[in-house]
């Protein structure tokens, strides 16, 4: 799959940054000086858990989420890689 660059929007503050499809959303944010909630960076602590409002993602490792939680949009950004422009909400 070809590496592409996507725009990530973080709500409710409408923070925007770019992320490669080959890096996690959290890694892209941190590289650009955007501090998002995180601790373990392996999907175990739930600090980076947020709601995906729109966009497609894939995971580097399968997250510890039920299929129902994934269908509702719950996302671990430490494991998620953007496959399109993505809007994420940390206000829930």
N, C-alpha and C positions, 0 to 999 in steps of 0.2 A: 504494500500500500504506500502511496506517495505521501511524504511529509507535507502537510499544509498548515497554514497559519489561520487561526480563528480569533474572533473577538469574544472576550468573556466579559459579561456585565454582572456586577455584584449588587444586589438590592439589599437594603432599601436606599443605600447611599449613591447608587448609580456609578460605582467605580468601574472603569473599563480598562482592560489590558489585553495584550495579545498572548496567545498560547499556541505552541506547535502541537500538532496532532500526535507527536511522539513523546511528549512530556506530560506529566500530571498537571492539572490545573493549579494545584497548590504550589508545585515547583516553579511554574511560570510566574505566579504572583510573587513569590518570595524573591526570585531572580530580579524582578522589577521593583523591589522595595515596597511591595504591598503586603502588609502583615495581615493574614487571615487566621482565624482560630485553628490551632493545630497543636499536637503534642507528639504522638508516637510516629506518625507518618506511615503507618501500615494498616490503618483501618480498624484498630482494636480499641482505641480510647473514645471514639465518637466525638471528639472535639471539633472536627471539621465537617460533621454531618450537617447537611443543609438541603433545601428543596430545589430541585431543578425545575424551573418554570418553563423553559423551552430549550430546544437544541438536542443534539445527539451526542452521546458519550460512549466510550468503551472503557474497560477496566484493565489495568496491568495485572491485577490479581482479583479473583472473584470476591466481592465484598460480603461481609457478614450481615446481609440484609435478606429478608424474605422476598419472594417474588412480588407479593402484595405491596411491600414497602417500596420496592423498585418501581412498580407501576404507579405508585402515588408520587414518584419523583424524588424520593429520598436518595441522597448521593453523598458518598465520601469523596471529597475533592482531592484527598491525598492519594487516591488510587485511580481517579477518573481522568481520562484523556478526552479532550474535545474532538469530535468528529464533524462539527459544524459550529457556527456561532452559538454560544450558550448563555442563557440568563439563569443566574442562581440567586436564591433568596435566603438570607441568614436571619430574617426577622421572625420566623416561625418558632 
